[in-house]
């Protein structure tokens, strides 16, 4: 806390920024973006591709209208923004709060895996410092949860990086949960439990097994403690009984963000546990 805040000359932010974004947060996110993509040289992409991708796929502009082919122009040895960089700069200054997060999400899709972690860390540091209600998890901006829960989901994404089907379910669950305009909690829960079911099918070498039947096999092979198996069976029952998510797609189950978040965190924790137990027994999942 700086002097002016400690002494009460400048108010200290006390509330999370959930459906708004003040100038400090907006500016700091742009600064991180600028350092990574514009002034930096380790983005893992060439700058021509950078221009074309943003112009065409994010701004939805015709490719033959890209305003400049260089990041900077030089006049009398002085450096100036190119029109394209100025376009992005002005967009971030004036756009809606949620569009800034979409802008950052698109940047995540352009980075190589080697450079992704640095950009995510810097953005998350800024969002924490400026009291944003969001964090980057995986490649998406999601409503804030505890650092431990974020770590659990991130670990699961890393653990399933080579397990395409399981990883896709987790990414989909995150996507449904993080949609700031139209979140789909029902399908987020469905995808979370489907990820566990997909892993159980792989562990039992039975692609047609239900999670319930697969868990019985896994329990007999001592890959899961009976108490944990019972807990997971109960969660599965919640999504599979007559009034559950899978059998009431046209009904409104009155689900909330916290319901979907709990299921995502619980399912990723179970996946991390099962993968760890499989590794202890020398079972390869790749």
N, C-alpha and C positions, 0 to 999 in steps of 0.2 A: 504494500500500500504506500502510495507516494505521500509526500508532506501535505499537499493541499487536501487530500482525502483524510489523512490522520487528524488534521486540525479542523475538519468540518467545513473548509472553504469550498470543497467540491464534493457533491454527493457520491456515496459509494453504491454501486449497483447491488441491489439486494434480491432481485428476482431474475429467474432464468428468462432468456430471450427465446420464446417459443414460436410465436407467430409474428415476429418482428425482427429487425436487425438494425442496431444503431451504427453510427458512422465508424466507431472504433473497431467493431467486429468486421464490418464490410471492408474497411481499409486494410486491416491486418491479414484477412484472407487473400485480398488482392496482392499484398506484398509477398506472401508466401508463394502464390501462383507466379508472380513476376520473377522472383528469384529462381524458381524451379524451371519455368518454361521459356522465359524470355531472355533474362540475363545469364541464366545457367547454360551449361553445354553438355549436361549428362542426362538428358531426358530419355535417351534410347530411341528417339525418332528423328528423322531429318526434318528440317524446318519447312520445306515445301509441303511435305505430308501434313505437318502441323496445321499450316494455313488451310489447305484444302479440306481437311477433315472437319475443322471447326466451322469454316464458312459454309460447307455443304450440309453437314449432318447436325450441327448444333444450331447455327443461325438460319438454316434452311434457305440459303441463298444460291443463286445460279453460279456455277463454277467459273464462268467466263466474266464474272463481275468482281472477282477478287481484286481489291484496290491496290495492292502492292506486293511485289515478290521478295522484298527484303524487309527485315525487321526494323531497320533504321535507315534513314537517309542522312547524308552528310552535306552540309553547306558551309563553306569556309572553315572546314576542319571541325565544325561543331555538330554534335549528334542530335537528331530529332526523331521523334516517333514516326514510324510509317503510318499512313492512314489506317491500316488494318489494326495495329496495336492501339491506336487512339480509339478506334471503333469499339474494341473490347473494353478498354479503360472506361469509356463513357457508358457502355452497357452496364458494367458493374456498379458504377456510381448511381445510375438512375433506375435500374431494374427492380422488380419486386423482391422481397427478402428471400422467397423460396427459389427464385431464379438464380440467385447466387449459389445456393447449394447444388442446383442442377448443373451449373457451370463447373463447379468443383468436381461433381460426380463424373462429368464427361472427361475432365482432365485425368481422372483415375483410369479411365478406359484406354487412354493413350500411352500411359507409362509402362515401361517394362517392369517385370517383377522385381528386378534388382533395385530400381529407383522408386518403386511404389511405396515401400515402407517408410522411406525418409519423408516423402511428401505427406503421407497419412499422419505420421507422427507430428510434423510441424503444424498441419491443419488442426489436429486434435488438441495440440497444446494451445493454439490460439482460441479455439472454441471453449476450452476449459477456462482459460484466463479471462475471456470476455463474457463468461457465463451464458454461452449458448445452450439451448436445451437439446442439442444434437451432437453426435459423434460419428466418425466414419468407422464402420464395421464392415470388413470385407471390402467391397468396392462401392458401398452405398452409405448415404447419410441417413442415420436412423435416430429416433428420439432417444434421449439420454437414458442410460441405465447405469448400474454400478460398474466400476472398473473391473471388478472380478467377473461380472457377467459378460462384459465385452471380451475379456481375456479368454473365457470359456468358448465363446462363439468363434473367435479368431483361431484358437487352438484346433477346433473342429474343422474349420476351413483348411488349415494347414494339413491336418491329419488325413483329410479326404481329398487332397489335391489330385492324387492319381486315381481316385475312386469316383469317376465322372458322375455316375448316376446319383450317388449319395450327395456329392458336392452340389449338384444341380438342385436337388430338393432343398438343401439348406439355403442356397442363394435365392431360390424362389420364395422360401419362407421369409427371408429378409426383405425381398422386394415387395411382397404383399404388405408386410408390416411397416415398411418405410415410406410407402407412397403417401406423400403429404397432402395430396388432393383427394385421393379416393382409397384409403387403406382398406384392405380386405383381410380382416382378422380371421374369418372362417377358413379361407384358403391358406393362410399362413400356418394355422394350426395343422391343417391337413398335410401340408408339405413337411412340416417338422416331424410328425409321426411317421410319414412315409419314408423319411430319411433313415429313421431307426429300423423300419421294416426292411428297407433295401439292404442295410448292413446285415441284419439277421438272416436274410435270405442268402447272402454271400457267405456268411459264416457257416451255414448249414448246407451249402451247395444245393439249395432247393429254391429256384427262382419263383416257384408258385406258392411257396409257404406263406401263410399269414403270420403276422408277428406273434400271435398267441401260440401257434404250433411251433414256430421256430424257437421261441424262448424256452419251451419245454426241452427241446433238443440241446440248446445251449446250456441250460441248467444241468442236465445230465453229464455233459462233458466238462463240468466244473469251470466254465468260463464266466459264470456269473453267480453271485451269492443269492441264495433263495429269497432273502428279504428284498434285494434289489429287483429280482425278477418279479416279485409280487407287486412292487411299486410300479414297475413299467407296465405290467399287465393291467393295473388299475387305470393308468393313463390311456392305454390303448382302448380299454373298455369305454372310457369317456368319449372317445372319438368314434366308437364303432357300435354303440348300443342303439336302440331304436330312436332315441332322441338325440343321438350324437351328430357330429359334424358330417360324417360321410353319408349318413342315411337321412339327412334332413337339409339337403342343399337348397331347397326352395323355402325353408322355414328360417325365421330370424331367431337365432339362439341367444341374442342379446350379448354378444361377445364384446369385450373391450380390448384396448391396447394391452392392458396388464395380463389378460388371459392369454393372448397370443405371445406376448413376451415371455411369460412363465413357461409356456410349452416349448418355445424355441430354446430357451436356456436349459430346461430340463432335458430335452432331447439331445442337444449337443453335448451335455455332460454325460449322458448315457453312452453316446457314440464314442466319446473320448475314453470312457471307462472300458467299453467292449474292445476297442482297438488296442488299448494298453494290455488287457488280459490276453488277447490273441497273440500279441508280441511276446508276452511272457512264456506262452506255450509254443512259441516258434511257428505260429500259423501265419502264413503270408497272405495278404489281401490284395496285393498289386497284380 
